[in-house]
Amino acid sequence: MQRLDPYESLGFHCNLTYKSFVSNLKNKLKGTGVTHVQFLALAHLTALGTMSQSELAGQLFITRATAVRLVDRMERDGWVVRRPDSDDGRVNRLMPTKKAAKAWNDISRAGRSLLNQAYRGVHSSEIETVKRVLEHVRRNLGA
């Protein structure tokens, strides 16, 4: 049986790249009052609109318990509010606050700056190809 070389794995490369993105994002967010996980949560809420805590947990690939703690901190810090779902009062919908919307302009610039740095010297068509390939791989894996 042939041994696995982790460097042949897209998953391994994605993990290394993700860690580099997170490390650099943390640096770019210094002084904003937003952690990298809060940034990702706000990015999902901004891009996809209101969602439940469970849906946010799924988007961030974190447990529901971790999502509750994250949302508790974000609510305490004024980034989100919980509102009962109009169809199911047992479910809380998360909405970014005006404070979050205003701050998003600044913190999204940090995200854009990170992407510009990461993509330097890489043609946009290559970026699109990588995104298509990774999406295909996720579909193959049932994600």
C-alpha positions as a Markdown table, in Angstrom:
| # | Residue | x | y | z |
|---|---|---|---|---|
| 1 | Met | 0.0 | 0.0 | 0.0 |
| 2 | Gln | 1.3 | 3.4 | -1.0 |
| 3 | Arg | 1.9 | 5.8 | 1.9 |
| 4 | Leu | 0.1 | 9.1 | 2.0 |
| 5 | Asp | 2.2 | 12.2 | 1.6 |
| 6 | Pro | 0.2 | 15.0 | 3.2 |
| 7 | Tyr | 1.5 | 17.5 | 0.7 |
| 8 | Glu | -0.4 | 15.7 | -2.0 |
| 9 | Ser | -3.7 | 16.5 | -0.2 |
| 10 | Leu | -5.7 | 19.6 | -1.0 |
| 11 | Gly | -7.1 | 19.3 | 2.5 |
| 12 | Phe | -3.6 | 19.6 | 4.0 |
| 13 | His | -2.8 | 22.6 | 1.8 |
| 14 | Cys | -6.2 | 24.2 | 2.7 |
| 15 | Asn | -5.5 | 23.7 | 6.4 |
| 16 | Leu | -2.0 | 25.3 | 6.1 |
| 17 | Thr | -3.5 | 28.2 | 4.1 |
| 18 | Tyr | -6.4 | 28.7 | 6.5 |
| 19 | Lys | -4.0 | 28.9 | 9.4 |
| 20 | Ser | -1.9 | 31.5 | 7.6 |
| 21 | Phe | -5.1 | 33.5 | 6.7 |
| 22 | Val | -6.2 | 33.4 | 10.4 |
| 23 | Ser | -2.8 | 34.5 | 11.7 |
| 24 | Asn | -2.7 | 37.4 | 9.3 |
| 25 | Leu | -6.4 | 38.3 | 9.9 |
| 26 | Lys | -5.8 | 38.5 | 13.7 |
| 27 | Asn | -3.0 | 41.0 | 13.0 |
| 28 | Lys | -5.1 | 43.1 | 10.7 |
| 29 | Leu | -8.0 | 43.2 | 13.2 |
| 30 | Lys | -5.9 | 44.4 | 16.1 |
| 31 | Gly | -7.4 | 47.5 | 17.7 |
| 32 | Thr | -10.9 | 47.0 | 16.1 |
| 33 | Gly | -12.4 | 45.2 | 19.1 |
| 34 | Val | -13.4 | 42.3 | 16.8 |
| 35 | Thr | -11.8 | 38.9 | 17.0 |
| 36 | His | -11.2 | 36.8 | 13.9 |
| 37 | Val | -14.1 | 34.5 | 14.8 |
| 38 | Gln | -16.4 | 37.5 | 15.3 |
| 39 | Phe | -15.2 | 38.8 | 12.0 |
| 40 | Leu | -16.2 | 35.5 | 10.3 |
| 41 | Ala | -19.6 | 35.5 | 12.1 |
| 42 | Leu | -20.3 | 39.1 | 11.0 |
| 43 | Ala | -19.2 | 38.2 | 7.5 |
| 44 | His | -21.7 | 35.4 | 7.3 |
| 45 | Leu | -24.5 | 37.5 | 8.8 |
| 46 | Thr | -23.7 | 40.4 | 6.5 |
| 47 | Ala | -23.5 | 38.2 | 3.4 |
| 48 | Leu | -26.4 | 35.8 | 4.2 |
| 49 | Gly | -28.7 | 37.9 | 6.4 |
| 50 | Thr | -30.2 | 36.9 | 9.7 |
| 51 | Met | -29.8 | 33.3 | 10.8 |
| 52 | Ser | -30.3 | 31.2 | 13.8 |
| 53 | Gln | -27.5 | 30.4 | 16.2 |
| 54 | Ser | -27.6 | 26.8 | 14.9 |
| 55 | Glu | -27.2 | 28.0 | 11.3 |
| 56 | Leu | -24.3 | 30.2 | 12.3 |
| 57 | Ala | -22.7 | 27.3 | 14.1 |
| 58 | Gly | -23.0 | 25.3 | 10.9 |
| 59 | Gln | -21.5 | 28.1 | 8.8 |
| 60 | Leu | -18.6 | 28.4 | 11.1 |
| 61 | Phe | -18.1 | 24.7 | 11.7 |
| 62 | Ile | -18.4 | 25.1 | 15.4 |
| 63 | Thr | -20.5 | 23.3 | 18.0 |
| 64 | Arg | -23.8 | 24.8 | 19.1 |
| 65 | Ala | -22.4 | 25.3 | 22.6 |
| 66 | Thr | -19.5 | 27.2 | 21.2 |
| 67 | Ala | -21.9 | 29.3 | 19.1 |
| 68 | Val | -23.9 | 30.2 | 22.1 |
| 69 | Arg | -20.8 | 31.5 | 23.9 |
| 70 | Leu | -19.7 | 33.4 | 20.8 |
| 71 | Val | -23.1 | 35.0 | 20.4 |
| 72 | Asp | -23.3 | 35.8 | 24.1 |
| 73 | Arg | -20.0 | 37.7 | 23.8 |
| 74 | Met | -21.1 | 39.4 | 20.5 |
| 75 | Glu | -24.4 | 40.5 | 22.0 |
| 76 | Arg | -22.6 | 41.7 | 25.2 |
| 77 | Asp | -20.2 | 43.8 | 23.0 |
| 78 | Gly | -23.1 | 45.2 | 20.9 |
| 79 | Trp | -22.3 | 43.4 | 17.6 |
| 80 | Val | -25.5 | 41.4 | 17.3 |
| 81 | Val | -29.0 | 41.1 | 18.8 |
| 82 | Arg | -31.1 | 38.0 | 19.2 |
| 83 | Arg | -34.7 | 38.3 | 18.0 |
| 84 | Pro | -37.4 | 35.6 | 18.2 |
| 85 | Asp | -38.1 | 33.9 | 14.9 |
| 86 | Ser | -41.4 | 35.0 | 13.5 |
| 87 | Asp | -42.4 | 31.4 | 12.7 |
| 88 | Asp | -40.9 | 29.6 | 15.7 |
| 89 | Gly | -40.5 | 31.6 | 18.9 |
| 90 | Arg | -38.2 | 29.0 | 20.3 |
| 91 | Val | -35.6 | 30.0 | 17.8 |
| 92 | Asn | -33.5 | 33.2 | 18.0 |
| 93 | Arg | -32.5 | 34.9 | 14.8 |
| 94 | Leu | -29.2 | 36.9 | 14.9 |
| 95 | Met | -29.1 | 40.3 | 13.5 |
| 96 | Pro | -26.0 | 42.6 | 13.2 |
| 97 | Thr | -26.5 | 45.9 | 15.1 |
| 98 | Lys | -26.0 | 49.4 | 13.7 |
| 99 | Lys | -22.7 | 49.4 | 15.5 |
| 100 | Ala | -21.7 | 46.2 | 13.6 |
| 101 | Ala | -22.9 | 47.6 | 10.3 |
| 102 | Lys | -20.9 | 50.8 | 10.8 |
| 103 | Ala | -17.8 | 48.8 | 12.0 |
| 104 | Trp | -18.1 | 46.4 | 9.0 |
| 105 | Asn | -16.9 | 49.1 | 6.7 |
| 106 | Asp | -13.6 | 49.3 | 8.5 |
| 107 | Ile | -13.2 | 45.6 | 9.4 |
| 108 | Ser | -14.1 | 44.5 | 5.9 |
| 109 | Arg | -11.3 | 46.7 | 4.6 |
| 110 | Ala | -9.0 | 44.6 | 6.8 |
| 111 | Gly | -10.4 | 41.5 | 5.1 |
| 112 | Arg | -10.0 | 43.0 | 1.6 |
| 113 | Ser | -6.4 | 44.0 | 2.5 |
| 114 | Leu | -5.7 | 40.4 | 3.6 |
| 115 | Leu | -7.1 | 39.0 | 0.3 |
| 116 | Asn | -5.1 | 41.6 | -1.7 |
| 117 | Gln | -1.9 | 40.5 | 0.1 |
| 118 | Ala | -2.7 | 36.8 | -0.3 |
| 119 | Tyr | -3.6 | 37.0 | -4.0 |
| 120 | Arg | -0.6 | 39.2 | -5.0 |
| 121 | Gly | 0.9 | 37.7 | -8.1 |
| 122 | Val | -1.9 | 35.3 | -8.6 |
| 123 | His | -4.1 | 35.9 | -11.7 |
| 124 | Ser | -7.8 | 36.2 | -11.0 |
| 125 | Ser | -8.6 | 33.3 | -13.4 |
| 126 | Glu | -6.4 | 31.1 | -11.2 |
| 127 | Ile | -8.3 | 32.2 | -8.1 |
| 128 | Glu | -11.6 | 31.3 | -9.8 |
| 129 | Thr | -10.2 | 27.9 | -10.8 |
| 130 | Val | -9.1 | 27.1 | -7.3 |
| 131 | Lys | -12.5 | 28.1 | -5.9 |
| 132 | Arg | -14.3 | 25.9 | -8.5 |
| 133 | Val | -12.0 | 23.0 | -7.7 |
| 134 | Leu | -12.5 | 23.3 | -4.0 |
| 135 | Glu | -16.3 | 23.6 | -4.4 |
| 136 | His | -16.2 | 20.4 | -6.5 |
| 137 | Val | -14.2 | 18.6 | -3.8 |
| 138 | Arg | -16.6 | 19.8 | -1.1 |
| 139 | Arg | -19.5 | 18.4 | -3.2 |
| 140 | Asn | -17.7 | 15.1 | -3.7 |
| 141 | Leu | -17.3 | 14.9 | 0.1 |
| 142 | Gly | -20.9 | 15.7 | 0.7 |
| 143 | Ala | -20.5 | 19.1 | 2.2 |
